[in-house]
């Protein structure tokens, strides 16, 4: 069985950087926006539409047990098809090689494959500072507006995760390691995180 690492993260905590650096350190594949690109190609849909459907919470209005009325709607059927294709793509990725997957509720969808599940979080002050440095939301002038955006993104991620699991997004019971990046340089954390992940996989015979 391949070594799979899933990373859930608060917006602005540096979870994407953690994932990329960890994948590089472990010499394994890294997946983030490539997932939407693959779904879009397979379904012959616009990649931006796929990203918005998943990232903006459009899919969170679809009950997992949908009935005849919803299934008869083209829009809902298309969104359900996206969910089905996303599951297929994630499982295809996991079967191909050792990998790090950021977001997409991969920790729940791939749970039967026993991934190492990591949650990355940080204080609001740290997330505000990081967003101003790196994130697209740096265009927001007001710290209050930026904080609102951060909270909204995290709320959408929690709602999306809730489609697949009764365990609350960010609840430590759902993860093998919760990493607080507040005030820390992510690059310096990677050797320690790599060692932790390797020890975890070794303990599980992988």
ABEGO torsion letter per residue (X at the ends): XBBBBBBBBBBGAGAAAAAAAAAAAAGBBBBBAAAAAAAAAAAGBBAAAAAAAAAAGAAAABBABBBAAAAABAAAAAAAAAAAAAAAAAAAAAAABBBBBBEGGAAAAAAAAGBBBBBBBBBAAAAAAAAAAABAAAABABAAAAAAAAAAAAAAAAAAAAAABABBBGBAAABABBBBABGBBAAAAAAAAAAAAAAAAAAAGX
